[in-house]
Amino acid sequence: MRRKALILALAAMVLGAALLAGGLYWRWYHSPRYALQQMALALKTRNLDNFFKYLVLKEIFNNFLEASSKDLESEDKPGANEWDRMTRRLGRNFARSLLPKVFDTFETQIRGAMEKYLLNLDNSQIMAIAAAVTVAQIDTRVDEAQVTLTNPKTGELIRLQMRRHVERDRWQVVSVNYQDLKRFLQREFR
C-alpha cells in the first residue's frame, strides 16, 4: 500500500513538473522576447524572409513619418510670420498624405535596401544584436510591448514598440523610436 502511494505521489510530481514546464514554454513562445530571439536567429542564419515576419514595415515607416513631422513642428521658428507657419503646415499635411503612398510604391525597394544592409552585417555585429536581445528590457502590457535594446559595446539605446498579432500568433515590431533611428541612420550612412 505504501509503495502505491509513493508511485502515485511520484507520478503526480512528474505530471506537475511537465505541466509547469509546458506552461513556461508556452509563455516564452508567445512573448516579445521569443520574437526578438527569432529575429536574431534569422539574421545569424541569413534567413531574411523569417526576419521580416517579425516586422511590419508599413507601420514602422508610418510611425517614423509621424514622428519626423512632429520633429519638424518643433523646428518652427518663433519669429515666423503667419504665411511661413501656414506653408509649413500645408507641407506637413501634404507629406503625411503622400509619403504612405510612396511607401506602397517603393516597398520592395525599401525592403531590398534593408536586406542588402542586413546581409552585409558581420558576425560580431550579429552577435552584438543577439546579446542585446538576450538582455533587452521588455515592458509588456496586454498586446503591446515597449522594448529597450542596449548596444553592449557603446551603451547606445534602441527603443522599439511591439504588438502581438493575434491572427499570426506572433509579436511584431511596429515602431522604432524616431530619435534612436535617426541617430542610427546618421551613423551608419554617412
N, C-alpha and C positions, 0 to 999 in steps of 0.2 A: 504494500500500500504506500509506503514511504517512497519507494522508487518511482511509482506512478506520479505522485505529487511533484517530485523533483523533475521528472521528464516534462510534465505539464508546465511547471514554472520556467524551465529552460526554454521550452518551445514558445511560451508567451514572451519571454525576454528577446528571443531571436526575432519573433514576429514584430515586436515593438521596435526593435533596432532597425529592422528592414523598413517599417513604415516611416520611422524618423528619417532614415537615410533617403528614402524616396521623396518625402516631403521637402527635405533640404535641397535635393537635386532639382525638384520641380520649381522651387522658389528661385534657385540660382539660374536655371534655364530660362525663366521668364523675367529676368532682371535686366536693367540697363547695362550692368557690368558684363553680363554674358554677351550682349550685342557688341559692346566695345571690344571685348576679347575676340569675338569672331571677326571684327573688322581688322584688328591687329594680325590675326592669323591669316586672313585673306591677303594682307599686304606681304606677309612673310612668304606665303606660297605663290604670290603673284596672281591670285585669283580675283581680279578686279570686278568681275560680274558679281561675285559674292560680296565684295566690299560695298558695291553700290546698292545692294539690297537693304543696307542699313542707313542709307542717306536718302533724303527727299530733297533733291537738288532744287526743284522749283520753289519749295518753301524756304530753303536756305537763301536762295537768290532774292526772293521777295522780302524776307526779313532783313537781309543786307541792304537792299534798296530802301526800305523804310527807315532803317537806322541811319543810312547815309544822308537821306533827305532831312532828317532831324539834325544831323551834323551841319548841314548847310543852313538850316534855320538859325542855328546858334551863331553862324558867321555873319548874320545880318548886321550891318554897321549901324550903330546907334544914331548917327547923324544922317542916315539915308533919308531921302525925301520919299514922299508917297509913291511917286512913279517907280522908283527903284524897288521899293517893297512889293508893289503890285506885280512888276515884271518878274521878280524872283518867285513870288507865289505862283504865277502862271507857269513859269519854267518848271517848278517842282511838281505841279499838278500834271503838266504835260509828260514829264519824266515818269511819274507814277503810273500813268495810263499807257505810255508807250513801251517802257522797258520790260514789263512782263510779256508783251508780245514779241519783243526782241529775244527774250529767253526762249520762248516757244520755237522761234525760227532757228536759233543757234544752239539749241540744247545739245545736239550731237557734237558740235564743235567744242562747247564748254566741257562736256564730258571727256572728249578726246584730249583736250589740253590737260585736264586733271589726270587722266590715265597716263599721259606721257610723263607728267611730273612724278606721279606715284611710282611708275616703273623705273624711274631714274634714282629712286632712293637707295642708298647703300645699306648694307646690313646693320651698321652701327646706328643709322637713323631709324631703321625699323625696330631695332632692339630698344632704342630710347622711347619710341612710341609705345611698345609693349610694356615697358617699365612704367611709363606714365599712366597707362590704362590700369595696370595692376594696383597702383596706389591712388587712383582717382578718387576725389571726394564726390560722392553722389548723394543728392538730396531728392528723394522720391516722394511725390505727393500724388497719390492715386495713379493717373495715367500720364503724368508729366514728371520730368526729372531734370534737375539742374546739375550739370557735371562740370567739375573743375579739374583739368589736367595740368600737371606741373612738369615742365621740362626738367629732367633730372640734372642736366648739365648747367643750364642757365638760371633755373628757378622761374622762368617765364610762365605765365598762366595762359591757358586757352579755356575759355568757358563755352560750354555747349548747352543747348536745350534739346532734350529728347522727348519723344511722345510715343506711347505704346499704341501700335497699330493693331487693333483688335482682330480684324479680318485676316491679317497675315500672321498674327500671333508673334509679333516681334517689336522690339523697341527700335526707333529710328531717330537719327539726328535731324532736327528740323530747323535749327538755328545755331549760328556761331556768333559769339559776341563781336559786335562791329569793331570796337577798338582793338581787340585781340587779333582779329582777322586783318585789319588794316595794317597793324604793326608787322604781322607775319608776311603779308604780301610785299610790303616795303622792303623788308629784309631779304626775302627770297628772290625778288625780281628786280633788283637794282642793276 
